[in-house]
Amino acid sequence: MLREPSRYGGDPWLQHLPTGITEMSATVVPLPPNPASETIDFLRRMAGMVSGRNGEMLLRAANMIETLSQRAMSAERLYHQAQEESTRNAEMRESAELASDAMAGQIAALRAQVAELTAATAAERSAFDAERGKLLELMQHAERHIGKLTTELDSLRASVDSFNETAVSVPIEVLRLARTQFDYLSNGFARRGDPISQAMSEIGGFAIDRVLQAKPDRT
């Protein structure tokens, strides 16, 4: 049996092994480098070389190291995943904030446009109401004027009918001259904007036309 810790290079880990764990009938194997997989392989090889309780302890230690290593690797993967997720969330949050700022700007612009259109619509509505009032007033005035003209026209027609009934014979040349005079007067009243006098002249001309149509053409 061997019990020579100095042959392990004075490794502190081997010095803390349970008493008797270095007693073996095989050649002593040096401690491998630090990586967990190599350490686990080393412990399992030693467990295969040592019998009894010491071998069980070495095997249990290898299993425990393997479990802890797997947990550490899982924790490290989870940490990296969480870090990547946090980075993605930060990027998404930044994108969402930029989109939100852009949307807020668009909403403000749309609100300004709506306010401008509302003001323009109100102004157009006021102008329309004012124009409508003017048109209604003009229509009422026109209706009153038309009623007055209709009354005067009826009176003129009655006068013409009475004149036709009591008219004396007049030469056709004189009637044609009078017809031309009525046309001249009607045009003059139209240029001066006197519709009543224009209508009276046109009625006079119409009466002469009726007389001329009734009379035979004499040369």
Buried (B, 14 or more C-beta within 10 A) or exposed (E): EEEEBEEBEEEEEBEEBEEEBBEBEEEBEEBBEEEBEEBBBBBBBBBEBBEEEBBEBBBEBBBEBBEEBEEEEEEEEEEEEEEEEEEEEEEEEEEEEEEEEEEEEEEEEEEEEEEEEEEEEEEEEEEEEEEEEEEEEEEEEEEEEEEEBEEBBEEBEEBBEEEEEEEEEEEBEEBEEBBEBBBEBBEEBBEEEEEEBBBBBBBBBBBBEEBBEEEEEEE
